[in-house]
Amino acid sequence: MADKASFTKEEWTLLLESPMIAGMAVTAADPSGLWGLLKESFAGGTALTRAVTDADTNPLVKAVVTDFSTSEGRSAARDGLKVKFASSQPSDLKVKAVDSLRKVSALLDAKAPDDAAPFKAWLRQISQSTAEGATEGGGLFGLGGVQVSDAEKATLAEISTALGA
């Protein structure tokens, strides 16, 4: 089983960032306004909480979530995301996020092959939960909209491909 000691500081930071990146990719694919953004962010946060409390959570996932729950872990992830995305245009966010997930996939395959499949499945689940977090389109309060837009469906497929699914 891989843990924090199995990775360099930069590699571990990438793993800490990965749950947020998985959600960002979907949100950037089809921005749904402030309320939708909040709902989608909440859906991603719920996945982190579930990973901590679920006894069946993969140990590497649990290690990442546990470290992320510390101020040092959150700072490392936040600072890493700033470096990656600060100068990005909104249209570039999705592309950069999917590319980062591709790097996460390669890192897991190389350094944590026994944990790679469950970790990638967890990231895909975060992406799916984010996509389902807010209704897209429609009128007031999303009435008449769709749960997952075509752009989000396409991004979910890109994420699955990037993660080797």
C-alpha positions in Angstrom: 0.0 0.0 0.0 1.3 3.4 -1.0 1.2 6.4 1.4 2.6 9.9 1.7 6.1 8.6 2.1 5.9 6.8 -1.3 5.7 10.2 -3.2 7.9 13.3 -3.5 6.5 16.5 -2.1 5.4 17.6 -5.6 3.8 14.3 -6.4 1.9 14.3 -3.1 0.7 17.8 -3.7 -0.7 16.7 -7.1 -2.6 13.9 -5.3 -3.9 16.5 -2.7 -5.1 18.7 -5.6 -6.7 15.9 -7.6 -10.1 15.8 -5.9 -10.5 19.5 -6.5 -9.2 19.2 -10.0 -11.7 16.4 -10.8 -14.6 18.7 -9.7 -13.1 21.8 -11.4 -12.9 20.1 -14.8 -16.7 19.4 -14.8 -17.6 22.9 -13.4 -15.4 24.6 -16.0 -17.0 22.5 -18.8 -20.4 24.1 -18.3 -20.4 26.9 -15.7 -23.9 27.1 -14.1 -23.8 30.5 -12.3 -23.1 31.2 -8.7 -25.8 29.0 -7.2 -24.8 26.1 -9.5 -21.1 26.6 -8.6 -21.9 26.4 -4.9 -24.0 23.3 -5.4 -21.3 21.6 -7.5 -18.6 22.6 -5.0 -20.7 21.1 -2.2 -21.1 17.9 -4.1 -17.3 17.5 -4.4 -16.8 18.3 -0.7 -19.4 15.7 0.3 -17.2 13.1 -1.6 -14.3 14.1 0.6 -16.3 13.7 3.8 -17.6 10.3 2.7 -14.1 9.1 2.0 -13.1 9.9 5.6 -16.1 8.2 7.2 -16.4 5.1 5.0 -14.6 2.1 6.4 -14.2 0.6 2.9 -12.3 3.7 1.6 -9.0 2.8 -0.1 -6.0 3.6 2.3 -4.3 5.9 -0.2 -7.6 7.9 -0.7 -8.0 8.0 3.1 -4.4 9.3 3.5 -4.9 12.0 0.9 -8.2 13.1 2.5 -6.7 13.0 6.0 -3.8 15.1 4.9 -6.1 17.5 3.1 -8.1 18.0 6.3 -5.0 19.6 7.9 -4.2 23.3 7.4 -0.8 22.3 5.9 -2.4 19.9 3.4 -5.1 22.4 2.3 -2.4 25.1 2.0 -0.3 22.8 -0.2 -3.2 22.0 -2.4 -4.4 25.6 -2.7 -0.9 26.9 -3.4 -0.4 24.2 -6.1 -3.7 25.0 -7.7 -2.8 28.7 -7.8 0.4 27.9 -9.6 -1.4 25.6 -12.1 -4.4 27.7 -12.8 -3.8 31.4 -11.8 -3.0 32.6 -15.3 -5.6 30.5 -17.0 -8.5 31.8 -19.0 -11.8 30.2 -18.1 -11.8 28.3 -21.4 -8.4 26.8 -20.5 -9.4 25.5 -17.1 -11.1 22.3 -18.3 -8.2 21.4 -20.6 -5.6 22.0 -17.9 -7.7 20.1 -15.3 -8.1 17.0 -17.5 -4.3 17.1 -18.3 -3.6 17.2 -14.6 -5.8 14.2 -14.1 -3.8 12.4 -16.8 -0.6 13.1 -14.8 -2.3 11.8 -11.6 -3.2 8.6 -13.5 0.4 8.1 -14.7 1.7 8.8 -11.2 -0.6 6.3 -9.6 0.2 3.7 -12.2 3.9 4.2 -11.7 4.1 4.6 -7.9 0.9 3.0 -6.5 -0.3 0.3 -8.9 -2.2 -1.5 -6.2 -4.1 1.7 -5.2 -4.4 3.2 -8.7 -7.8 1.7 -9.7 -9.7 2.6 -6.5 -8.1 6.1 -6.4 -9.1 6.7 -10.0 -12.6 5.4 -9.4 -12.8 7.9 -6.5 -11.8 10.8 -8.7 -14.4 9.7 -11.4 -17.0 9.6 -8.6 -16.1 13.1 -7.5 -16.5 14.3 -11.1 -19.8 12.5 -11.5 -21.1 13.9 -8.2 -20.0 17.4 -9.3 -21.8 17.0 -12.6 -25.0 15.9 -10.8 -24.7 18.6 -8.1 -26.6 21.3 -10.0 -29.2 21.4 -12.7 -27.9 22.9 -16.0 -30.0 25.3 -18.0 -33.7 25.9 -17.5 -35.4 28.8 -16.0 -35.6 30.1 -12.4 -34.0 27.7 -10.0 -33.1 25.4 -12.9 -36.6 24.4 -13.6 -36.7 22.7 -17.0 -33.0 22.1 -17.0 -31.0 18.9 -17.2 -29.2 17.1 -14.4 -26.0 16.7 -16.5 -25.4 18.8 -19.6 -23.9 17.5 -22.8 -20.8 19.5 -22.1 -20.5 17.9 -18.7 -21.1 14.4 -20.2 -18.3 15.0 -22.7 -16.0 16.2 -19.9 -16.8 13.1 -17.8 -15.8 11.0 -20.8 -12.6 12.9 -21.2 -11.9 12.4 -17.4 -12.5 8.7 -17.7 -10.1 8.5 -20.7 -7.5 10.6 -18.8 -7.7 8.3 -15.8 -7.4 5.2 -18.0 -11.0 3.9 -17.6 
